[in-house]
Amino acid sequence: MVNRMIMENVLHRPVRTLVSILAVAIEVGMVLLVVGMTTGLLEDSKRRVGGIGADVLVQPPGASYIFSFTSAPMPIKFGEKLAEVPHVLAVAPVLFNVHISGGINVVYGIDMRSFDRVTGGFAYHEGGPLTGPDDILVDDWFAKANHLRVGKTLRLLNHDFRVAGVVEHGKGARLFIPIDTAQERLGAHDKASIFFVKCTDPGYTEDVVASLHNLLPAYQILSIQEYMSLMTSNNLPAFNAFVTTLIAVAVGIGFLVIFLSMYTTITERTREIGILKSLGASKGYIIEVILREAGLLSAIGIVAGFVGTFIAMKVIQAYFPTLPIELTGTWELRATLLAIAGSLLGAFYPALRAAQLDPLDALAYE
């Protein structure tokens, strides 16, 4: 009987029902997409740094964990000193350039020979290595997103580059240019932003880190494993505040729409509530009916939110292949609980108000 009454109430007001469902769906979708994109970018960055194959990285004092925020104050000749440390197999200097066009892309200025020794070399889908100062390598995701093939021209850093090769993604950056060209474009002659160090055996990593600390005591020297462990949301500037703010906005939308919907519904159904109370319905029964109706709208909205999120993911990834989105079971559960909590809180005051209506006043309501 109660379920039938709830369904009748929901179907009797289709526009209001759809608006409530849409509000909950937007709330769930915002939470999942915001967290999915930020988590995806963070995890993708970690995987690409790990994919370089280095064991140790050397950065200047006070350098950021986010490579695009790192300047280039280190003399490139440091690489010769690093190579002399026991158990060091190869050292690759890299100079970061940041390209902002259609998104933020970190461009690696590399020396092909040393970078190949550290990484084991690129896997080429098309073309070959850098041979001239105007050559550029792009990874397969960037090539797909920008419709690039070998021989095409790419305008980057106010300079025209020729695509020399399309490589497998996962080796640090998506774009690679000769380090001499990067130094010229950045005005950082004979400088490097970071040194990737490859050990003769991964088991020597701690020994190499200790030796490098003695050699360069003021510099930031980390094993790749330590760097990966530091790449969390807690160590990124304002990351948690950004995510929390957007989630609060999303939950607020769901709360307010459900509150308004249930409040106006109670006003319209004052006589019906009066009839129920005159027939002996208790306050708890009235509250239960209202909250169950809100719960039904919330459940449908959550399902719609998940469906909409997966559709949005497919659309985003089709147009922006380089933008990774990763959904986790933890955040899917959190989004569900937030939507349910927001809906029930939004419906609680209207339900309480309905339960406190005087039957005689409610029956006389026009």
Secondary structure, 3 states (H helix, E strand, C coil): CHHHHHHHHHHHCHHHHHHHHHHHHHHHHHHHHHHHHHHHHHHHHHHHHHCCCCCEEEECCCCCCCHHHCCCCEECCHHHHHHCCCCEEEEEEEEEEEEECCCEEEEEEECHHHHHHHHCCCCEEEECCCCCCCEEEEEHHHHHHHCCCCCCEEEECCEEEEEEEEECCCCCCCEEEEHHHHHHHHCCCCEECEEEEEECCHHHHHHHHHHHHHHCCCCEEEEHHHHHHHCCHHHCCCHHHHHHHHHHHHHHHHHHHHHHHHHHHHHHCHHHHHHHHHCCCCHHHHHHHHHHHHHHHHHHHHHHHHHHHHHHHHHHHHHCCCCCCCCCHHHHHHHHHHHHHHHHHHHHHHHHHHHCCCHHHHHCCC
